[in-house]
Amino acid sequence: MNSKTDIDKHNADDSSPAILTKTDPQHAESYCYQIKSVATSITGYMVEGFDLLMIGFLIAAITTSLSISDTAAAALVTWTLIGTVAGGIFFGIFSDRFGRVKALKWGIGLYIIATTLCFLSVGYYDLLIYRFLVGFSLGGEYGIGMTLVAEAWPSKKRGRVASYVGLGWQSGVLLAAILPPILIPLIGWKGMFLVGILPALVAFLLRNSFHEPKIFQQQKSVKKDQLSIKLLFRDAKTTKNSIGIIILTSVQNLGYYGLMIWLPTYMAKRFNFSLTKSSLWTAVTIIGMGVGIWLFGRMADKLGRKPTFLIYQVGAFIMVLLYSQLASPELLLIAGAFMGLFVNGMLAGYGVVISESYPTEIRATAQNVLFNVGRGIGALGPILVAHLATQYSFSLAIAFLASIYIFDIAATLFLISESKNNQLH
């Protein structure tokens, strides 16, 4: 793209940088920036995905080692997720004030420290505190990473590059499903915390030599008189959209964590699966999630954001309900892949919709607050499933999770605005 006509055509389509080719010397630096924005976001989100599912595989070992109840063990997950809410709000505001890259760098640095403390923990209560700090440090990864790629790429490619960031999460989750059965006998459950530090160091190094997006640099000089959180509810249209996104992200996280944290235990108790076999069944579900995220990005760019959400939400309702009724391990293996496709495929969409619905001055705050409020509500998922499973059964608990997607569908239909053609400003 080296003609003035091509450049003008792009600028009319979107305010973010054009998609550039490696062979164009004039724009090589901009092209590299686009690639680096995706790479640094993927790496950090991979760390988060690995950490937050890994704890699900460590619950049994932690319960035995520290002599605590299942509910107390589930609280380790819940307080990690509560930490992400606090961290998401903090780093979102920080990012809009001081920079996306700076916030990501500080967050991943804190993660390295907090995870090391988990490894050095001596009991349940100090581990609980360290897990909160881990969550706090990871709270900005999704929102700021999505903001970074949205500000680096034009709208016609924004859905698919957001899906690549989502696939970073899935790659981390997949590693968390595969590695614990192999490594726990060798390094113990505490040693598993150190494994996540390796990709975190890579993310830190990437961010150490990275500059802020141009659109943020242009807005940085604008005086910010209001607390950015208030701007998420500044008028009726914005408030309606913000409430709708909170519902979507709440259902996403409630369904995801309610299913994935207890899926290994569900398979072990219902079918007497070993940790290794439970890991295999969970891994198939995670692969389905990865396919779903990849497909969602392409569908969102072609069909629009809202239609793609509705297709996935209906699919999630049907597949989670079906999954709860199946009694054959073989059928569960197949159904798990399709359930994962719909349940977590939507992950790519929230970052896109939020980026396109809010201005640069509050974009990262919107990403982090709206997604992490939903994650805070989703933190109730593991405890809710544990309670229903104890009082009734795991099958009933999973069937209950299917019903929450009805709220998802209603919110998408009546509260969310289509943002496919929105320009960033």
DRENLO-802098 format. One record per residue (C-alpha): residue number from 1; residue in one letter; x, y, z. Coordinates in nm, 3 decimals, always signed. Example, Ala and Ser with C-alpha at 12.3 -4.5 7.8 and 13.67 -1.06 7.14 Angstrom:
[pt 1, A, [+1.230, -0.450, +0.780]]
[pt 2, S, [+1.367, -0.106, +0.714]]
This chain:
[pt 1, M, [+0.000, +0.000, +0.000]]
[pt 2, N, [+0.214, +0.289, -0.126]]
[pt 3, S, [-0.025, +0.519, -0.309]]
[pt 4, K, [-0.206, +0.819, -0.163]]
[pt 5, T, [-0.538, +0.673, -0.285]]
[pt 6, D, [-0.484, +0.355, -0.088]]
[pt 7, I, [-0.398, +0.549, +0.225]]
[pt 8, D, [-0.702, +0.776, +0.190]]
[pt 9, K, [-0.924, +0.472, +0.137]]
[pt 10, H, [-0.800, +0.319, +0.460]]
[pt 11, N, [-0.837, +0.640, +0.659]]
[pt 12, A, [-1.196, +0.671, +0.544]]
[pt 13, D, [-1.263, +0.320, +0.670]]
[pt 14, D, [-1.102, +0.348, +1.013]]
[pt 15, S, [-0.888, +0.568, +1.233]]
[pt 16, S, [-0.648, +0.287, +1.326]]
[pt 17, P, [-0.337, +0.186, +1.126]]
[pt 18, A, [-0.371, +0.013, +0.793]]
[pt 19, I, [-0.284, -0.352, +0.740]]
[pt 20, L, [+0.064, -0.329, +0.601]]
[pt 21, T, [+0.291, -0.571, +0.420]]
[pt 22, K, [+0.633, -0.689, +0.531]]
[pt 23, T, [+0.780, -0.602, +0.189]]
[pt 24, D, [+0.695, -0.231, +0.206]]
[pt 25, P, [+1.003, -0.061, +0.358]]
[pt 26, Q, [+0.814, +0.263, +0.418]]
[pt 27, H, [+0.568, +0.095, +0.651]]
[pt 28, A, [+0.777, -0.191, +0.791]]
[pt 29, E, [+0.787, -0.037, +1.138]]
[pt 30, S, [+0.408, -0.001, +1.153]]
[pt 31, Y, [+0.362, -0.357, +1.035]]
[pt 32, C, [+0.600, -0.482, +1.304]]
[pt 33, Y, [+0.408, -0.284, +1.563]]
[pt 34, Q, [+0.084, -0.457, +1.464]]
[pt 35, I, [+0.247, -0.798, +1.494]]
[pt 36, K, [+0.410, -0.711, +1.828]]
[pt 37, S, [+0.079, -0.585, +1.966]]
[pt 38, V, [-0.072, -0.927, +1.902]]
[pt 39, A, [+0.234, -1.117, +2.028]]
[pt 40, T, [+0.259, -0.933, +2.360]]
[pt 41, S, [-0.116, -0.962, +2.421]]
[pt 42, I, [-0.123, -1.333, +2.334]]
[pt 43, T, [+0.172, -1.412, +2.564]]
[pt 44, G, [+0.026, -1.233, +2.865]]
[pt 45, Y, [-0.319, -1.381, +2.816]]
[pt 46, M, [-0.162, -1.726, +2.783]]
[pt 47, V, [-0.012, -1.678, +3.131]]
[pt 48, E, [-0.355, -1.589, +3.270]]
[pt 49, G, [-0.526, -1.885, +3.102]]
[pt 50, F, [-0.262, -2.124, +3.233]]
[pt 51, D, [-0.277, -1.995, +3.588]]
[pt 52, L, [-0.656, -1.980, +3.628]]
[pt 53, L, [-0.723, -2.332, +3.501]]
[pt 54, M, [-0.415, -2.487, +3.659]]
[pt 55, I, [-0.554, -2.411, +4.005]]
[pt 56, G, [-0.851, -2.635, +3.920]]
[pt 57, F, [-0.615, -2.929, +3.871]]
[pt 58, L, [-0.433, -2.845, +4.193]]
[pt 59, I, [-0.745, -2.837, +4.413]]
[pt 60, A, [-0.732, -3.207, +4.502]]
[pt 61, A, [-0.361, -3.193, +4.593]]
[pt 62, I, [-0.402, -2.868, +4.789]]
[pt 63, T, [-0.705, -3.006, +4.975]]
[pt 64, T, [-0.506, -3.310, +5.087]]
[pt 65, S, [-0.184, -3.124, +5.160]]
[pt 66, L, [-0.342, -2.845, +5.367]]
[pt 67, S, [-0.628, -3.057, +5.511]]
[pt 68, I, [-0.904, -2.819, +5.395]]
[pt 69, S, [-1.258, -2.872, +5.263]]
[pt 70, D, [-1.364, -2.861, +4.897]]
[pt 71, T, [-1.540, -2.530, +4.963]]
[pt 72, A, [-1.224, -2.380, +5.115]]
[pt 73, A, [-1.023, -2.502, +4.816]]
[pt 74, A, [-1.280, -2.348, +4.578]]
[pt 75, A, [-1.234, -2.019, +4.766]]
[pt 76, L, [-0.875, -2.010, +4.635]]
[pt 77, V, [-1.024, -1.983, +4.286]]
[pt 78, T, [-1.290, -1.736, +4.395]]
[pt 79, W, [-1.043, -1.499, +4.563]]
[pt 80, T, [-0.814, -1.519, +4.262]]
[pt 81, L, [-1.106, -1.406, +4.046]]
[pt 82, I, [-1.200, -1.133, +4.294]]
[pt 83, G, [-0.841, -1.017, +4.266]]
[pt 84, T, [-0.881, -0.990, +3.888]]
[pt 85, V, [-1.178, -0.759, +3.938]]
[pt 86, A, [-0.979, -0.525, +4.163]]
[pt 87, G, [-0.675, -0.546, +3.936]]
[pt 88, G, [-0.884, -0.495, +3.624]]
[pt 89, I, [-1.033, -0.173, +3.759]]
[pt 90, F, [-0.696, -0.046, +3.881]]
[pt 91, F, [-0.498, -0.130, +3.567]]
[pt 92, G, [-0.780, -0.013, +3.338]]
[pt 93, I, [-0.777, +0.337, +3.489]]
[pt 94, F, [-0.396, +0.329, +3.504]]
[pt 95, S, [-0.379, +0.233, +3.135]]
[pt 96, D, [-0.604, +0.518, +3.022]]
[pt 97, R, [-0.402, +0.765, +3.230]]
[pt 98, F, [-0.045, +0.648, +3.177]]
[pt 99, G, [-0.034, +0.396, +2.893]]
[pt 100, R, [-0.140, +0.049, +2.777]]
[pt 101, V, [+0.212, -0.093, +2.753]]
[pt 102, K, [+0.317, +0.049, +3.089]]
[pt 103, A, [+0.015, -0.109, +3.261]]
[pt 104, L, [+0.079, -0.447, +3.096]]
[pt 105, K, [+0.445, -0.435, +3.197]]
[pt 106, W, [+0.371, -0.354, +3.562]]
[pt 107, G, [+0.098, -0.618, +3.578]]
[pt 108, I, [+0.312, -0.903, +3.449]]
[pt 109, G, [+0.596, -0.797, +3.680]]
[pt 110, L, [+0.364, -0.816, +3.981]]
[pt 111, Y, [+0.245, -1.159, +3.861]]
[pt 112, I, [+0.601, -1.293, +3.868]]
[pt 113, I, [+0.642, -1.173, +4.229]]
[pt 114, A, [+0.300, -1.300, +4.349]]
[pt 115, T, [+0.343, -1.641, +4.186]]
[pt 116, T, [+0.682, -1.683, +4.349]]
[pt 117, L, [+0.514, -1.609, +4.684]]
[pt 118, C, [+0.257, -1.886, +4.611]]
[pt 119, F, [+0.547, -2.125, +4.570]]
[pt 120, L, [+0.690, -2.008, +4.904]]
[pt 121, S, [+0.356, -2.021, +5.091]]
[pt 122, V, [+0.347, -2.205, +5.426]]
[pt 123, G, [-0.028, -2.248, +5.482]]
[pt 124, Y, [-0.383, -2.192, +5.354]]
[pt 125, Y, [-0.436, -1.829, +5.456]]
[pt 126, D, [-0.114, -1.685, +5.321]]
[pt 127, L, [-0.173, -1.881, +4.998]]
[pt 128, L, [-0.519, -1.723, +4.982]]
[pt 129, I, [-0.363, -1.375, +5.003]]
[pt 130, Y, [-0.103, -1.456, +4.736]]
[pt 131, R, [-0.371, -1.595, +4.505]]
[pt 132, F, [-0.560, -1.265, +4.540]]
[pt 133, L, [-0.241, -1.082, +4.438]]
[pt 134, V, [-0.199, -1.317, +4.141]]
[pt 135, G, [-0.553, -1.233, +4.031]]
[pt 136, F, [-0.489, -0.861, +4.084]]
[pt 137, S, [-0.178, -0.873, +3.866]]
[pt 138, L, [-0.360, -1.054, +3.584]]
[pt 139, G, [-0.672, -0.838, +3.594]]
[pt 140, G, [-0.559, -0.611, +3.311]]
[pt 141, E, [-0.432, -0.875, +3.068]]
[pt 142, Y, [-0.756, -0.930, +2.876]]
[pt 143, G, [-0.883, -0.575, +2.861]]
[pt 144, I, [-0.559, -0.392, +2.795]]
[pt 145, G, [-0.437, -0.657, +2.552]]
[pt 146, M, [-0.765, -0.631, +2.357]]
[pt 147, T, [-0.740, -0.251, +2.365]]
[pt 148, L, [-0.385, -0.264, +2.233]]
[pt 149, V, [-0.469, -0.480, +1.931]]
[pt 150, A, [-0.792, -0.289, +1.861]]
[pt 151, E, [-0.597, +0.036, +1.845]]
[pt 152, A, [-0.333, -0.120, +1.619]]
[pt 153, W, [-0.562, -0.288, +1.362]]
[pt 154, P, [-0.847, -0.168, +1.134]]
[pt 155, S, [-1.208, -0.275, +1.187]]
[pt 156, K, [-1.223, -0.527, +0.902]]
[pt 157, K, [-0.952, -0.736, +1.069]]
[pt 158, R, [-1.030, -0.652, +1.432]]
[pt 159, G, [-1.246, -0.956, +1.502]]
[pt 160, R, [-0.987, -1.208, +1.390]]
[pt 161, V, [-0.689, -1.044, +1.564]]
[pt 162, A, [-0.898, -1.033, +1.883]]
[pt 163, S, [-0.956, -1.406, +1.833]]
[pt 164, Y, [-0.578, -1.457, +1.823]]
[pt 165, V, [-0.552, -1.293, +2.166]]
[pt 166, G, [-0.831, -1.523, +2.286]]
[pt 167, L, [-0.637, -1.819, +2.149]]
[pt 168, G, [-0.350, -1.712, +2.371]]
[pt 169, W, [-0.576, -1.784, +2.666]]
[pt 170, Q, [-0.674, -2.120, +2.520]]
[pt 171, S, [-0.313, -2.222, +2.462]]
[pt 172, G, [-0.242, -2.147, +2.828]]
[pt 173, V, [-0.552, -2.338, +2.935]]
[pt 174, L, [-0.452, -2.634, +2.719]]
[pt 175, L, [-0.108, -2.643, +2.882]]
[pt 176, A, [-0.280, -2.630, +3.221]]
[pt 177, A, [-0.484, -2.937, +3.127]]
[pt 178, I, [-0.185, -3.134, +2.999]]
[pt 179, L, [+0.107, -3.047, +3.230]]
[pt 180, P, [-0.025, -3.103, +3.587]]
[pt 181, P, [-0.061, -3.484, +3.559]]
[pt 182, I, [+0.293, -3.499, +3.421]]
[pt 183, L, [+0.464, -3.247, +3.649]]
[pt 184, I, [+0.285, -3.272, +3.986]]
[pt 185, P, [+0.447, -3.611, +4.069]]
[pt 186, L, [+0.786, -3.454, +3.989]]
[pt 187, I, [+0.767, -3.101, +4.133]]
[pt 188, G, [+0.456, -3.108, +4.355]]
[pt 189, W, [+0.160, -2.869, +4.349]]
[pt 190, K, [+0.372, -2.576, +4.467]]
[pt 191, G, [+0.621, -2.629, +4.188]]
[pt 192, M, [+0.341, -2.586, +3.933]]
[pt 193, F, [+0.316, -2.219, +4.026]]
[pt 194, L, [+0.668, -2.161, +3.898]]
[pt 195, V, [+0.587, -2.304, +3.554]]
[pt 196, G, [+0.375, -2.000, +3.468]]
[pt 197, I, [+0.666, -1.767, +3.536]]
[pt 198, L, [+0.850, -1.876, +3.217]]
[pt 199, P, [+0.601, -1.728, +2.963]]
[pt 200, A, [+0.553, -1.432, +3.199]]
[pt 201, L, [+0.921, -1.347, +3.163]]
[pt 202, V, [+0.884, -1.360, +2.784]]
[pt 203, A, [+0.587, -1.123, +2.805]]
[pt 204, F, [+0.782, -0.886, +3.030]]
[pt 205, L, [+1.074, -0.872, +2.784]]
[pt 206, L, [+0.838, -0.807, +2.489]]
[pt 207, R, [+0.674, -0.519, +2.673]]
[pt 208, N, [+1.004, -0.371, +2.784]]
[pt 209, S, [+1.086, -0.265, +2.426]]
[pt 210, F, [+0.741, -0.155, +2.309]]
[pt 211, H, [+0.582, +0.187, +2.264]]
[pt 212, E, [+0.225, +0.312, +2.307]]
[pt 213, P, [-0.030, +0.308, +2.020]]
[pt 214, K, [-0.043, +0.631, +1.817]]
[pt 215, I, [-0.412, +0.688, +1.890]]
[pt 216, F, [-0.337, +0.679, +2.263]]
[pt 217, Q, [-0.042, +0.916, +2.225]]
[pt 218, Q, [-0.271, +1.160, +2.041]]
[pt 219, Q, [-0.530, +1.146, +2.320]]
[pt 220, K, [-0.279, +1.159, +2.605]]
[pt 221, S, [-0.266, +1.539, +2.597]]
[pt 222, V, [-0.643, +1.567, +2.645]]
[pt 223, K, [-0.729, +1.685, +2.998]]
[pt 224, K, [-0.921, +1.423, +3.196]]
[pt 225, D, [-1.148, +1.599, +3.443]]
[pt 226, Q, [-1.378, +1.307, +3.520]]
[pt 227, L, [-1.308, +0.971, +3.677]]
[pt 228, S, [-1.314, +0.746, +3.372]]
[pt 229, I, [-1.546, +0.488, +3.534]]
[pt 230, K, [-1.825, +0.749, +3.545]]
[pt 231, L, [-1.800, +0.789, +3.169]]
[pt 232, L, [-1.919, +0.430, +3.124]]
[pt 233, F, [-2.262, +0.554, +3.238]]
[pt 234, R, [-2.256, +0.910, +3.108]]
[pt 235, D, [-2.585, +0.890, +2.911]]
[pt 236, A, [-2.876, +0.651, +2.853]]
[pt 237, K, [-2.729, +0.486, +2.542]]
[pt 238, T, [-2.388, +0.428, +2.700]]
[pt 239, T, [-2.544, +0.303, +3.025]]
[pt 240, K, [-2.764, +0.058, +2.835]]
[pt 241, N, [-2.465, -0.076, +2.644]]
[pt 242, S, [-2.252, -0.102, +2.960]]
[pt 243, I, [-2.522, -0.296, +3.147]]
[pt 244, G, [-2.563, -0.528, +2.849]]
[pt 245, I, [-2.189, -0.600, +2.832]]
[pt 246, I, [-2.177, -0.666, +3.208]]
[pt 247, I, [-2.453, -0.926, +3.166]]
[pt 248, L, [-2.267, -1.087, +2.874]]
[pt 249, T, [-1.935, -1.103, +3.055]]
[pt 250, S, [-2.101, -1.227, +3.376]]
[pt 251, V, [-2.267, -1.516, +3.195]]
[pt 252, Q, [-1.944, -1.590, +3.009]]
[pt 253, N, [-1.739, -1.614, +3.326]]
[pt 254, L, [-2.003, -1.786, +3.539]]
[pt 255, G, [-2.047, -2.054, +3.275]]
[pt 256, Y, [-1.678, -2.093, +3.200]]
[pt 257, Y, [-1.545, -2.113, +3.556]]
[pt 258, G, [-1.843, -2.310, +3.680]]
[pt 259, L, [-1.771, -2.573, +3.416]]
[pt 260, M, [-1.395, -2.577, +3.381]]
[pt 261, I, [-1.288, -2.561, +3.745]]
[pt 262, W, [-1.501, -2.863, +3.836]]
[pt 263, L, [-1.488, -3.059, +3.509]]
[pt 264, P, [-1.188, -3.275, +3.616]]
[pt 265, T, [-1.362, -3.352, +3.948]]
[pt 266, Y, [-1.692, -3.421, +3.769]]
[pt 267, M, [-1.527, -3.675, +3.539]]
[pt 268, A, [-1.338, -3.835, +3.829]]
[pt 269, K, [-1.644, -3.875, +4.052]]
[pt 270, R, [-1.896, -3.976, +3.787]]
[pt 271, F, [-1.678, -4.214, +3.586]]
[pt 272, N, [-1.393, -4.284, +3.829]]
[pt 273, F, [-1.144, -4.125, +3.589]]
[pt 274, S, [-0.782, -4.081, +3.691]]
[pt 275, L, [-0.629, -3.733, +3.681]]
[pt 276, T, [-0.463, -3.820, +3.351]]
[pt 277, K, [-0.789, -3.936, +3.190]]
[pt 278, S, [-0.983, -3.638, +3.328]]
[pt 279, S, [-0.711, -3.420, +3.179]]
[pt 280, L, [-0.764, -3.576, +2.835]]
[pt 281, W, [-1.141, -3.518, +2.843]]
[pt 282, T, [-1.087, -3.161, +2.959]]
[pt 283, A, [-0.824, -3.102, +2.689]]
[pt 284, V, [-1.073, -3.200, +2.416]]
[pt 285, T, [-1.320, -2.945, +2.554]]
[pt 286, I, [-1.043, -2.683, +2.554]]
[pt 287, I, [-0.953, -2.761, +2.192]]
[pt 288, G, [-1.319, -2.709, +2.104]]
[pt 289, M, [-1.299, -2.371, +2.278]]
[pt 290, G, [-0.997, -2.276, +2.068]]
[pt 291, V, [-1.178, -2.364, +1.745]]
[pt 292, G, [-1.477, -2.163, +1.868]]
[pt 293, I, [-1.268, -1.853, +1.937]]
[pt 294, W, [-1.095, -1.875, +1.597]]
[pt 295, L, [-1.429, -1.917, +1.418]]
[pt 296, F, [-1.600, -1.641, +1.616]]
[pt 297, G, [-1.344, -1.383, +1.502]]
[pt 298, R, [-1.402, -1.458, +1.136]]
[pt 299, M, [-1.781, -1.473, +1.170]]
[pt 300, A, [-1.784, -1.141, +1.360]]
[pt 301, D, [-1.588, -0.969, +1.081]]
[pt 302, K, [-1.824, -1.104, +0.814]]
[pt 303, L, [-2.170, -1.127, +0.979]]
[pt 304, G, [-2.136, -0.860, +1.246]]
[pt 305, R, [-2.084, -0.877, +1.621]]
[pt 306, K, [-2.445, -0.923, +1.741]]
[pt 307, P, [-2.551, -1.204, +1.501]]
[pt 308, T, [-2.237, -1.400, +1.588]]
[pt 309, F, [-2.300, -1.360, +1.962]]
[pt 310, L, [-2.658, -1.484, +1.925]]
[pt 311, I, [-2.552, -1.794, +1.730]]
[pt 312, Y, [-2.299, -1.884, +1.998]]
[pt 313, Q, [-2.533, -1.811, +2.290]]
[pt 314, V, [-2.806, -2.040, +2.155]]
[pt 315, G, [-2.544, -2.305, +2.087]]
[pt 316, A, [-2.407, -2.274, +2.442]]
[pt 317, F, [-2.753, -2.316, +2.596]]
[pt 318, I, [-2.823, -2.631, +2.392]]
[pt 319, M, [-2.483, -2.794, +2.437]]
[pt 320, V, [-2.444, -2.734, +2.812]]
[pt 321, L, [-2.793, -2.873, +2.872]]
[pt 322, L, [-2.718, -3.175, +2.653]]
[pt 323, Y, [-2.382, -3.230, +2.823]]
[pt 324, S, [-2.548, -3.250, +3.166]]
[pt 325, Q, [-2.776, -3.531, +3.047]]
[pt 326, L, [-2.522, -3.759, +2.880]]
[pt 327, A, [-2.409, -4.072, +3.063]]
[pt 328, S, [-2.159, -4.217, +2.815]]
[pt 329, P, [-1.793, -4.109, +2.851]]
[pt 330, E, [-1.747, -4.141, +2.475]]
[pt 331, L, [-2.043, -3.916, +2.398]]
[pt 332, L, [-1.923, -3.669, +2.662]]
[pt 333, L, [-1.587, -3.653, +2.486]]
[pt 334, I, [-1.754, -3.551, +2.158]]
[pt 335, A, [-2.015, -3.325, +2.316]]
[pt 336, G, [-1.747, -3.158, +2.528]]
[pt 337, A, [-1.571, -3.031, +2.216]]
[pt 338, F, [-1.890, -2.871, +2.082]]
[pt 339, M, [-1.984, -2.738, +2.424]]
[pt 340, G, [-1.641, -2.575, +2.451]]
[pt 341, L, [-1.678, -2.425, +2.102]]
[pt 342, F, [-1.992, -2.233, +2.198]]
[pt 343, V, [-1.927, -2.165, +2.569]]
[pt 344, N, [-1.590, -1.999, +2.527]]
[pt 345, G, [-1.589, -1.905, +2.160]]
[pt 346, M, [-1.752, -1.575, +2.257]]
[pt 347, L, [-1.434, -1.472, +2.438]]
[pt 348, A, [-1.304, -1.308, +2.120]]
[pt 349, G, [-1.611, -1.087, +2.089]]
[pt 350, Y, [-1.614, -0.890, +2.414]]
[pt 351, G, [-1.282, -0.720, +2.347]]
[pt 352, V, [-1.398, -0.613, +2.001]]
[pt 353, V, [-1.741, -0.483, +2.106]]
[pt 354, I, [-1.602, -0.290, +2.402]]
[pt 355, S, [-1.316, -0.139, +2.200]]
[pt 356, E, [-1.557, -0.022, +1.931]]
[pt 357, S, [-1.819, +0.113, +2.173]]
[pt 358, Y, [-1.608, +0.348, +2.387]]
[pt 359, P, [-1.364, +0.633, +2.307]]
[pt 360, T, [-0.986, +0.611, +2.352]]
[pt 361, E, [-0.991, +0.811, +2.677]]
[pt 362, I, [-1.189, +0.536, +2.854]]
[pt 363, R, [-1.135, +0.233, +2.627]]
[pt 364, A, [-0.903, +0.036, +2.855]]
[pt 365, T, [-1.111, +0.126, +3.161]]
[pt 366, A, [-1.424, +0.001, +2.983]]
[pt 367, Q, [-1.248, -0.322, +2.885]]
[pt 368, N, [-1.118, -0.393, +3.232]]
[pt 369, V, [-1.413, -0.277, +3.440]]
[pt 370, L, [-1.689, -0.436, +3.231]]
[pt 371, F, [-1.509, -0.765, +3.173]]
[pt 372, N, [-1.381, -0.796, +3.529]]
[pt 373, V, [-1.710, -0.706, +3.695]]
[pt 374, G, [-1.845, -0.997, +3.493]]
[pt 375, R, [-1.554, -1.207, +3.611]]
[pt 376, G, [-1.625, -1.107, +3.972]]
[pt 377, I, [-1.980, -1.235, +3.933]]
[pt 378, G, [-1.839, -1.538, +3.753]]
[pt 379, A, [-1.624, -1.604, +4.058]]
[pt 380, L, [-1.939, -1.739, +4.222]]
[pt 381, G, [-1.948, -2.017, +3.962]]
[pt 382, P, [-1.711, -2.266, +4.130]]
[pt 383, I, [-1.877, -2.219, +4.472]]
[pt 384, L, [-2.228, -2.238, +4.320]]
[pt 385, V, [-2.146, -2.561, +4.137]]
[pt 386, A, [-1.987, -2.705, +4.450]]
[pt 387, H, [-2.299, -2.623, +4.653]]
[pt 388, L, [-2.546, -2.765, +4.399]]
[pt 389, A, [-2.331, -3.074, +4.347]]
[pt 390, T, [-2.318, -3.134, +4.723]]
[pt 391, Q, [-2.692, -3.080, +4.775]]
[pt 392, Y, [-2.807, -3.254, +4.457]]
[pt 393, S, [-2.563, -3.370, +4.187]]
[pt 394, F, [-2.298, -3.249, +3.944]]
[pt 395, S, [-2.538, -3.318, +3.655]]
[pt 396, L, [-2.800, -3.084, +3.801]]
[pt 397, A, [-2.536, -2.819, +3.872]]
[pt 398, I, [-2.422, -2.825, +3.508]]
[pt 399, A, [-2.782, -2.820, +3.382]]
[pt 400, F, [-2.840, -2.508, +3.591]]
[pt 401, L, [-2.548, -2.337, +3.416]]
[pt 402, A, [-2.726, -2.387, +3.082]]
[pt 403, S, [-3.015, -2.167, +3.195]]
[pt 404, I, [-2.797, -1.858, +3.240]]
[pt 405, Y, [-2.747, -1.827, +2.863]]
[pt 406, I, [-3.111, -1.718, +2.833]]
[pt 407, F, [-3.010, -1.392, +3.005]]
[pt 408, D, [-2.721, -1.367, +2.758]]
[pt 409, I, [-2.954, -1.387, +2.459]]
[pt 410, A, [-3.194, -1.127, +2.602]]
[pt 411, A, [-2.910, -0.882, +2.677]]
[pt 412, T, [-2.768, -0.916, +2.325]]
[pt 413, L, [-3.107, -0.859, +2.164]]
[pt 414, F, [-3.220, -0.560, +2.368]]
[pt 415, L, [-2.913, -0.388, +2.516]]
[pt 416, I, [-2.610, -0.433, +2.290]]
[pt 417, S, [-2.552, -0.213, +1.984]]
[pt 418, E, [-2.389, -0.346, +1.667]]
[pt 419, S, [-2.040, -0.198, +1.647]]
[pt 420, K, [-1.888, -0.358, +1.338]]
[pt 421, N, [-1.861, -0.033, +1.139]]
[pt 422, N, [-1.772, +0.194, +1.431]]
[pt 423, Q, [-1.455, +0.400, +1.391]]
[pt 424, L, [-1.217, +0.434, +1.687]]
[pt 425, H, [-1.197, +0.789, +1.819]]
